[in-house]
Amino acid sequence: MKAVMVKHTNEGKVFWFEAPEALCERIEPGIQVVCDTVKGRQYGFAVSAPMELEDVKGAAAMCGAKFPLRKILAAARPISMDNIKIPDYMKNSPPGDKKIAKRLLEFYHAGQFRTFVSVRPDGTLLDGYSAYLVAKRMELDRIYAVFVKDLIGGEGND
């Protein structure tokens, strides 16, 4: 079994989650993941690559991990900007300049967006419109997003 350290906020503590084999090849530090937590599904960022649980069990326990570990349900993967569809309600309510500036700074400092981008199986954007708009302005070819169809255990709450 593989385990991954995850942070749900930039300043928050790290949590340990089981990484299903089907997701291990996509999980690397900095990748967005969706986790099954006590509070329900929550987004986070992988802090580590998947590691053998036996190799890190002591460190995980010192961080307060409870066994068996809860699971990572999905990991972000790239999607072509051309394949993303924007729903009318998003087009009709664009984010303000401050939010766009925040996304630009995120990308400038981290090389990625720290906001979560999610899409439906047909490419319709569910969350992350400001990141999408900044990526478009920067003429990026692709953006990392969580596809709701990839969620282990179902499509989730649309």
Number of C-alpha atoms within 10 A of each C-alpha: 11 17 26 28 21 27 20 18 12 10 7 9 11 21 21 29 27 24 28 17 11 9 17 18 12 16 23 17 14 19 22 29 27 26 27 18 15 8 7 8 15 14 23 25 26 26 19 17 20 24 17 14 19 11 11 15 16 12 12 22 12 9 13 12 17 12 12 8 18 18 18 29 23 26 27 23 17 12 17 13 17 10 12 17 14 15 12 8 8 14 10 8 8 13 13 9 10 9 13 18 13 17 23 21 15 16 17 11 10 10 11 18 25 21 18 21 22 19 21 19 13 11 19 15 21 19 17 17 21 24 25 23 16 18 20 15 10 10 10 12 12 17 19 21 24 26 24 22 15 19 18 18 9 10 13 11 6 7
